[in-house]
Amino acid sequence: MVPVILLATLFVVQLGLAYYARSVLAGATQDGAAAGARRDSSPSEGSALADDLIDQSASALLNSHTAHASTDGQTVTVTAEGKVVSLLPFVGSITVRASASATVEQFDPQGQP
């Protein structure tokens, strides 16, 4: 009975790690999308910021991660993906993804027709 309880506990902890990793990715993509959408910025700056934030926040939690940014001219979308460290040797790593978008800032001068 003890091995079953230990495995169940490790499984719950593994799911908690995956949930936390997803939260970190979501926050990093939101910040990256906001940075990439700023005036005189680029989507690549947003993906670089998201990548740096993930490195700083979850480097021990993730085996690997990537961040990509794209734009359609009106919005910037940053998407990140990472593989969570596995606590259970017989279970593969869990892949988590997050995506965020922000509208590109534009300058509209006042008083112009």
C-alpha positions in Angstrom: 0.0 0.0 0.0 2.9 2.4 0.8 4.3 2.3 -2.8 0.9 3.2 -4.2 0.6 6.1 -1.9 4.1 7.3 -2.7 3.4 7.1 -6.5 0.1 8.9 -6.1 1.9 11.7 -4.1 4.6 12.0 -6.7 2.0 12.1 -9.4 0.2 15.0 -7.6 3.5 16.8 -7.2 4.3 16.3 -10.9 0.9 17.9 -11.8 1.6 20.8 -9.5 4.9 21.4 -11.2 3.3 21.3 -14.6 0.6 23.8 -13.4 3.3 26.1 -12.0 5.4 25.9 -15.2 2.3 26.8 -17.2 1.7 29.8 -15.0 5.3 31.0 -15.5 5.0 30.6 -19.3 1.7 32.5 -19.3 3.3 35.4 -17.4 6.4 35.4 -19.6 4.3 35.4 -22.8 2.1 38.3 -21.5 5.1 40.4 -20.7 6.8 39.5 -24.0 3.7 40.3 -26.1 3.4 43.7 -24.3 7.1 44.4 -24.9 6.9 43.4 -28.6 3.8 45.5 -29.2 5.4 48.8 -27.9 6.0 51.5 -30.3 9.4 51.3 -32.0 9.8 47.7 -30.8 9.6 44.4 -32.7 8.1 40.9 -32.1 11.6 39.5 -31.8 12.3 41.7 -28.8 9.1 40.3 -27.2 10.1 36.7 -27.7 13.6 37.5 -26.4 12.1 39.0 -23.2 9.8 36.0 -22.8 12.7 33.6 -23.2 14.8 35.6 -20.6 11.9 35.6 -18.1 11.5 31.9 -18.5 15.2 31.3 -18.0 15.2 33.4 -14.8 12.0 32.0 -13.4 11.9 28.3 -14.3 15.3 27.1 -15.5 15.3 24.3 -12.9 11.7 23.4 -13.6 11.9 23.0 -17.4 14.2 20.6 -19.3 13.9 22.8 -22.4 11.8 25.7 -23.6 11.2 27.9 -26.6 9.5 31.2 -27.2 8.3 32.5 -30.6 6.6 35.8 -31.7 4.6 36.7 -34.7 2.6 39.7 -35.9 -0.1 40.5 -38.3 0.6 44.2 -38.2 -2.1 44.9 -35.7 -1.3 42.5 -32.9 1.8 40.7 -31.6 1.4 37.1 -30.4 4.1 35.4 -28.3 3.9 31.7 -27.8 6.1 29.6 -25.4 6.4 25.9 -24.9 8.4 23.9 -22.4 9.0 20.4 -21.1 8.6 20.0 -17.4 11.2 18.0 -15.4 9.8 14.5 -14.7 9.8 13.2 -11.1 8.4 9.8 -12.2 11.0 7.8 -14.3 8.4 5.8 -16.2 6.3 8.8 -17.2 7.5 11.0 -20.0 7.9 14.7 -19.5 4.8 16.9 -19.7 4.7 19.6 -22.3 3.1 22.9 -21.4 2.2 25.8 -23.7 1.1 29.4 -23.3 0.3 32.2 -25.7 -0.5 35.9 -25.3 -1.4 38.7 -27.6 -1.1 42.5 -27.4 -2.3 45.2 -29.8 0.6 47.1 -31.5 0.9 50.7 -30.2 0.3 53.4 -32.7 0.8 57.2 -32.4 -2.2 59.2 -33.6 -1.4 63.0 -33.2 -4.3 65.1 -31.9 -5.7 67.9 -34.1 -4.9 66.2 -37.3 -7.8 65.6 -39.7 
